[in-house]
Amino acid sequence: MLLSNQPPASKQASFEVYRYQLVVDKMLQQGMFQDYQTADEIRNNKNKILQDILTNIHFRFHSSQSEITSKLLYSAGTMSYYKIGVRRKTKVYKIDFSEDVIENYPNIIVAINNDPNVQKVAIQVNQTAFQDSKIASHIVQKSITAKLKHSNLSFIIEPLFDEKEFWKLIEQYPKQIRQVNFDLISPNLAKISKNLKVDLKQLYNETNTQRTKIELNAEPESYLEIKKESEFVNSLVEYSADGGGNISLKVNGIRKKIQTAQSAKEFSVEEVLLKGNDWDKLNDMFKDILI
């Protein structure tokens, strides 16, 4: 029997990556904002407005569904790191075989890069705290949007995913795709919308839409033909995959719609590094990932 001299693999903490857009509601309401008088002024200062919120030591995340607690761990430049804990009850068994229930606050780390050319969030995966990171992303979105309302801004967050996952689904269900929905956020990041074949920016400018849905439907007894060669479809997939929206598919024989958000991009960090609280080192690491 061979014994390995290799040290045991260190435990890893997984993070899933999201992109957010800061969209201005152009229908300005008097009394709802203080420092900026026009939509353009708000747009030009959107990340500064958000940064003031994120670095405020009194800011807390909140949820109407669960009792949560949060804390700003570290902030440097455009990077902010929060810990979010959620109240859970855990059954414990005592030495005399009796049972007791204690309160427990399993938690996750949320890292935010508020660089106006990046706008990414990394959310730690911990099913003891939240069944999936999407639940935590809703808490992040609602909490930040509530603080941005007075500036007529919305914080809209979507997971990043690999475009290949969409095309795998298309290949997996030949002649079965009945409907494809692209739920797209009005863009404020030029680098992710430069190849988009629909002008969402113009549509937003002319209508104030913050989300635009493009729905492709087949006839009742037919199916959609989705090809990789389509520049238009490819541009929608690319934009969505880069955090600009969500794609859902309706497939013959499957009751629930299939969501691309089920395959969010992820990365791992050694748990020992997170527990060591060397935030200068961790910050360098996260900055290299959230770019």
KOLMAR-937493 format. One line per field, with one value per residue (C-alpha): residue number from 0; residue in three letters; x, y, z. Coordinates in steps of 0.02 Angstrom, whole numbers, plus 50000, padded with zeros to 5 digits. Example, Ala and Ser with C-alpha at 12.3 -4.5 7.8 and 13.67 -1.06 7.14 Angstrom:
# residues 2
k = 0, 1
r = Ala, Ser
c1 = 50615, 50684
c2 = 49775, 49947
c3 = 50390, 50357
//
This chain:
# residues 291
k = 0, 1, 2, 3, 4, 5, 6, 7, 8, 9, 10, 11, 12, 13, 14, 15, 16, 17, 18, 19, 20, 21, 22, 23, 24, 25, 26, 27, 28, 29, 30, 31, 32, 33, 34, 35, 36, 37, 38, 39, 40, 41, 42, 43, 44, 45, 46, 47, 48, 49, 50, 51, 52, 53, 54, 55, 56, 57, 58, 59, 60, 61, 62, 63, 64, 65, 66, 67, 68, 69, 70, 71, 72, 73, 74, 75, 76, 77, 78, 79, 80, 81, 82, 83, 84, 85, 86, 87, 88, 89, 90, 91, 92, 93, 94, 95, 96, 97, 98, 99, 100, 101, 102, 103, 104, 105, 106, 107, 108, 109, 110, 111, 112, 113, 114, 115, 116, 117, 118, 119, 120, 121, 122, 123, 124, 125, 126, 127, 128, 129, 130, 131, 132, 133, 134, 135, 136, 137, 138, 139, 140, 141, 142, 143, 144, 145, 146, 147, 148, 149, 150, 151, 152, 153, 154, 155, 156, 157, 158, 159, 160, 161, 162, 163, 164, 165, 166, 167, 168, 169, 170, 171, 172, 173, 174, 175, 176, 177, 178, 179, 180, 181, 182, 183, 184, 185, 186, 187, 188, 189, 190, 191, 192, 193, 194, 195, 196, 197, 198, 199, 200, 201, 202, 203, 204, 205, 206, 207, 208, 209, 210, 211, 212, 213, 214, 215, 216, 217, 218, 219, 220, 221, 222, 223, 224, 225, 226, 227, 228, 229, 230, 231, 232, 233, 234, 235, 236, 237, 238, 239, 240, 241, 242, 243, 244, 245, 246, 247, 248, 249, 250, 251, 252, 253, 254, 255, 256, 257, 258, 259, 260, 261, 262, 263, 264, 265, 266, 267, 268, 269, 270, 271, 272, 273, 274, 275, 276, 277, 278, 279, 280, 281, 282, 283, 284, 285, 286, 287, 288, 289, 290
r = Met, Leu, Leu, Ser, Asn, Gln, Pro, Pro, Ala, Ser, Lys, Gln, Ala, Ser, Phe, Glu, Val, Tyr, Arg, Tyr, Gln, Leu, Val, Val, Asp, Lys, Met, Leu, Gln, Gln, Gly, Met, Phe, Gln, Asp, Tyr, Gln, Thr, Ala, Asp, Glu, Ile, Arg, Asn, Asn, Lys, Asn, Lys, Ile, Leu, Gln, Asp, Ile, Leu, Thr, Asn, Ile, His, Phe, Arg, Phe, His, Ser, Ser, Gln, Ser, Glu, Ile, Thr, Ser, Lys, Leu, Leu, Tyr, Ser, Ala, Gly, Thr, Met, Ser, Tyr, Tyr, Lys, Ile, Gly, Val, Arg, Arg, Lys, Thr, Lys, Val, Tyr, Lys, Ile, Asp, Phe, Ser, Glu, Asp, Val, Ile, Glu, Asn, Tyr, Pro, Asn, Ile, Ile, Val, Ala, Ile, Asn, Asn, Asp, Pro, Asn, Val, Gln, Lys, Val, Ala, Ile, Gln, Val, Asn, Gln, Thr, Ala, Phe, Gln, Asp, Ser, Lys, Ile, Ala, Ser, His, Ile, Val, Gln, Lys, Ser, Ile, Thr, Ala, Lys, Leu, Lys, His, Ser, Asn, Leu, Ser, Phe, Ile, Ile, Glu, Pro, Leu, Phe, Asp, Glu, Lys, Glu, Phe, Trp, Lys, Leu, Ile, Glu, Gln, Tyr, Pro, Lys, Gln, Ile, Arg, Gln, Val, Asn, Phe, Asp, Leu, Ile, Ser, Pro, Asn, Leu, Ala, Lys, Ile, Ser, Lys, Asn, Leu, Lys, Val, Asp, Leu, Lys, Gln, Leu, Tyr, Asn, Glu, Thr, Asn, Thr, Gln, Arg, Thr, Lys, Ile, Glu, Leu, Asn, Ala, Glu, Pro, Glu, Ser, Tyr, Leu, Glu, Ile, Lys, Lys, Glu, Ser, Glu, Phe, Val, Asn, Ser, Leu, Val, Glu, Tyr, Ser, Ala, Asp, Gly, Gly, Gly, Asn, Ile, Ser, Leu, Lys, Val, Asn, Gly, Ile, Arg, Lys, Lys, Ile, Gln, Thr, Ala, Gln, Ser, Ala, Lys, Glu, Phe, Ser, Val, Glu, Glu, Val, Leu, Leu, Lys, Gly, Asn, Asp, Trp, Asp, Lys, Leu, Asn, Asp, Met, Phe, Lys, Asp, Ile, Leu, Ile
c1 = 50000, 50074, 50061, 50056, 50170, 50057, 49975, 49785, 49695, 49638, 49452, 49388, 49253, 49158, 49097, 48977, 48999, 48864, 48860, 48757, 48694, 48650, 48501, 48432, 48245, 48231, 48058, 48134, 48022, 48052, 48106, 48173, 48351, 48462, 48633, 48592, 48458, 48458, 48464, 48633, 48706, 48647, 48715, 48885, 48895, 48805, 48957, 49004, 48826, 48837, 49011, 48950, 48819, 48934, 49068, 48948, 48978, 48793, 48732, 48653, 48575, 48396, 48269, 48080, 48090, 48225, 48309, 48483, 48633, 48774, 48938, 49063, 49225, 49344, 49346, 49486, 49467, 49318, 49315, 49198, 49177, 49027, 48979, 48794, 48725, 48551, 48459, 48433, 48380, 48486, 48436, 48572, 48579, 48642, 48739, 48579, 48499, 48382, 48363, 48379, 48361, 48489, 48501, 48634, 48692, 48779, 48853, 48929, 49050, 48995, 49130, 49083, 49192, 49112, 49233, 49118, 49199, 49176, 49025, 49039, 48986, 49054, 48936, 48999, 48905, 48852, 48693, 48684, 48650, 48561, 48504, 48588, 48677, 48528, 48433, 48576, 48585, 48401, 48443, 48591, 48485, 48336, 48441, 48549, 48404, 48309, 48455, 48473, 48290, 48315, 48440, 48321, 48438, 48404, 48532, 48496, 48601, 48616, 48736, 48875, 48872, 48966, 48885, 48927, 48797, 48659, 48715, 48729, 48545, 48501, 48596, 48522, 48342, 48340, 48170, 48099, 48128, 47959, 48007, 48164, 48152, 48291, 48261, 48385, 48441, 48462, 48651, 48772, 48930, 48992, 49110, 48971, 48848, 48964, 48915, 48730, 48623, 48476, 48497, 48441, 48519, 48413, 48259, 48297, 48328, 48162, 48052, 48141, 48132, 48248, 48215, 48171, 48105, 48133, 48026, 48044, 47896, 47861, 47690, 47595, 47645, 47816, 47984, 48115, 48271, 48409, 48575, 48749, 48769, 48638, 48729, 48572, 48543, 48729, 48734, 48588, 48670, 48838, 48760, 48658, 48806, 48910, 48783, 48667, 48514, 48439, 48385, 48248, 48192, 48027, 48055, 47928, 47903, 47974, 47850, 47967, 48067, 48255, 48356, 48535, 48562, 48574, 48754, 48833, 49021, 49117, 49288, 49362, 49465, 49549, 49442, 49597, 49635, 49459, 49471, 49643, 49566, 49720, 49613, 49758, 49805, 49625, 49587, 49729, 49661, 49480, 49532, 49621, 49464, 49328, 49391
c2 = 50000, 50167, 50314, 50486, 50621, 50751, 50867, 50851, 50967, 51124, 51155, 51275, 51408, 51431, 51598, 51633, 51789, 51917, 52078, 52229, 52378, 52546, 52607, 52783, 52810, 52962, 53006, 53112, 53154, 53314, 53286, 53112, 53172, 53306, 53325, 53294, 53381, 53284, 53104, 53137, 53204, 53050, 52935, 53019, 52996, 52829, 52733, 52871, 52867, 52679, 52689, 52808, 52678, 52528, 52609, 52679, 52580, 52597, 52514, 52344, 52215, 52168, 52037, 52027, 51836, 51800, 51876, 51923, 52017, 52096, 52186, 52281, 52182, 52283, 52419, 52480, 52580, 52513, 52348, 52316, 52155, 52111, 51963, 51916, 51794, 51722, 51659, 51473, 51350, 51196, 51041, 50978, 50819, 50824, 50698, 50643, 50608, 50756, 50876, 51063, 51195, 51334, 51487, 51483, 51615, 51529, 51662, 51707, 51837, 51956, 52049, 52199, 52284, 52453, 52502, 52582, 52473, 52311, 52313, 52134, 52044, 51880, 51787, 51643, 51478, 51409, 51305, 51306, 51492, 51507, 51365, 51449, 51612, 51678, 51699, 51802, 51903, 51953, 52016, 52115, 52188, 52239, 52311, 52418, 52473, 52531, 52647, 52707, 52753, 52931, 52954, 52878, 52731, 52544, 52410, 52260, 52103, 51947, 51798, 51775, 51609, 51522, 51545, 51363, 51312, 51393, 51305, 51140, 51157, 51194, 51038, 50934, 50965, 50958, 50999, 51025, 51210, 51296, 51465, 51565, 51719, 51848, 51960, 52102, 52245, 52418, 52434, 52556, 52457, 52484, 52336, 52208, 52288, 52334, 52180, 52183, 52183, 52271, 52450, 52436, 52603, 52694, 52601, 52653, 52835, 52841, 52746, 52738, 52547, 52464, 52287, 52230, 52056, 51976, 51820, 51694, 51577, 51428, 51382, 51255, 51102, 51166, 51212, 51348, 51336, 51417, 51420, 51470, 51556, 51686, 51849, 51919, 51771, 51758, 51941, 51915, 51760, 51848, 52000, 51892, 51779, 51932, 51980, 52083, 51974, 51802, 51672, 51545, 51405, 51313, 51136, 51007, 50876, 50983, 51079, 51206, 51330, 51299, 51448, 51487, 51561, 51382, 51376, 51534, 51559, 51520, 51519, 51453, 51525, 51426, 51437, 51458, 51621, 51687, 51640, 51720, 51892, 51952, 52071, 52156, 51988, 51936, 52103, 52079, 51906, 51962, 52113, 51995, 51888, 52022, 52113
c3 = 50000, 49946, 50064, 49986, 50053, 49977, 50105, 50111, 49992, 50078, 50089, 49957, 49967, 49804, 49737, 49593, 49488, 49446, 49347, 49396, 49298, 49373, 49273, 49291, 49299, 49186, 49249, 49387, 49533, 49626, 49805, 49765, 49736, 49813, 49733, 49550, 49448, 49283, 49225, 49143, 49305, 49398, 49261, 49266, 49454, 49473, 49538, 49659, 49728, 49750, 49826, 49960, 50007, 50005, 50112, 50240, 50400, 50443, 50282, 50310, 50195, 50237, 50188, 50206, 50202, 50331, 50482, 50423, 50489, 50390, 50414, 50307, 50323, 50216, 50083, 49970, 49809, 49714, 49811, 49958, 50057, 50162, 50269, 50272, 50401, 50409, 50564, 50565, 50700, 50730, 50828, 50947, 51049, 51229, 51331, 51419, 51248, 51262, 51118, 51109, 50973, 50961, 50851, 50717, 50593, 50445, 50333, 50165, 50098, 49961, 49863, 49755, 49624, 49591, 49453, 49321, 49186, 49287, 49404, 49465, 49624, 49691, 49808, 49914, 49897, 50066, 50063, 50252, 50239, 50071, 49960, 49812, 49777, 49677, 49841, 49912, 49750, 49772, 49948, 49880, 49739, 49845, 49986, 49872, 49761, 49917, 49958, 49777, 49754, 49816, 49673, 49543, 49516, 49506, 49545, 49432, 49451, 49342, 49349, 49222, 49130, 48990, 48819, 48783, 48913, 48808, 48649, 48742, 48788, 48607, 48550, 48692, 48634, 48444, 48369, 48544, 48582, 48585, 48658, 48700, 48813, 48824, 48976, 48945, 49056, 48980, 48965, 49046, 49011, 48833, 48837, 48856, 48735, 48590, 48486, 48530, 48372, 48454, 48512, 48693, 48734, 48606, 48664, 48843, 48790, 48697, 48820, 48991, 48988, 49114, 49055, 48880, 48841, 48671, 48653, 48513, 48489, 48378, 48313, 48422, 48319, 48268, 48348, 48341, 48236, 48338, 48244, 48300, 48131, 48178, 48220, 48300, 48417, 48456, 48507, 48627, 48702, 48720, 48805, 48923, 48966, 49012, 49145, 49035, 49060, 49080, 48952, 48979, 48865, 48850, 48790, 48732, 48867, 49008, 49116, 49194, 49093, 49088, 49150, 49096, 49270, 49334, 49269, 49341, 49323, 49482, 49561, 49724, 49867, 50005, 50162, 50268, 50177, 50211, 50394, 50406, 50371, 50275, 50175, 50086, 50011, 49981, 49899, 49774, 49735, 49711, 49606, 49485, 49471, 49465, 49309
//
